[in-house]
Amino acid sequence: MRLYWHSALRYLRVPVVGFGFLMCCFTSGAAVYSGLLVWAPAQQAFEHVRQDVVVAQSKIDSYRNRVDLADGFGLLEEQTAGMMLRLSTPVDRAQMVLNLSEIAQASGSSIIHGANSFGESRAGLTPVEQELTIEGSYRSVRQFFSALAGIETFTLVRNLEMSADRSGRQLRLKISLFTLSGRPEL
């Protein structure tokens, strides 16, 4: 092996080969040196730009979240205004019975039993509790609840008991409704 290296180094004594080898070494060294001078600052500049892009993207995301919150606030404000309007609608016992009877008739179901009672007013709101027993097909009962959701008063379903006849085509529901009315004191 020593002879091999010795014979390889012997070729470097030839002036053209030695000069060519020296030029290759010099060119390689110059390329590495210039690469360090040019590439290192370019790499640093690239990292700074990448960090700026990350910061800008996080700011964009933050602004989008703020816009989403503002949109959500507008929707919440609209829903609150609608609820306040429903709460401000006065509850009249006769009108309530008429509304429920019209809803039952329009939906194709029938009210078998109904009773309501006014509770004690608190914080400007008057509660009205209603007990209903309705009968009808699944479709008519579903339409009854859809129509109930559309009335102008704020009504909650507190309790629901359901049973069906032997064929399963007629449903009987015992429903407890809770309606609020008045001007809430905030």
Stockholm file with secondary structure:
# STOCKHOLM 1.0

chainA/1-186         MRLYWHSALRYLRVPVVGFGFLMCCFTSGAAVYSGLLVWAPAQQAFEHVRQDVVVAQSKIDSYRNRVDLADGFGLLEEQTAGMMLRLSTPVDRAQMVLNLSEIAQASGSSIIHGANSFGESRAGLTPVEQELTIEGSYRSVRQFFSALAGIETFTLVRNLEMSADRSGRQLRLKISLFTLSGRPEL
#=GR chainA/1-186 SS CHHHHHHHHHHTTSHHHHHHHHHHHHHHHHHHHHHHHHHHHHHHHHHHHHHHHHHHHHHHHHHHHHHHHHHHHHHHHHHHHHHHHHHHSCCCHHHHHHHHHHHHHHHTCEEEEEEEEECCCBTTEEEEEEEEEEEECHHHHHHHHHHHHTSSSEEEEEEEEEEECTTSCCEEEEEEEEEEEECCCC
#=GC SS_cons         CHHHHHHHHHHTTSHHHHHHHHHHHHHHHHHHHHHHHHHHHHHHHHHHHHHHHHHHHHHHHHHHHHHHHHHHHHHHHHHHHHHHHHHHSCCCHHHHHHHHHHHHHHHTCEEEEEEEEECCCBTTEEEEEEEEEEEECHHHHHHHHHHHHTSSSEEEEEEEEEEECTTSCCEEEEEEEEEEEECCCC
//
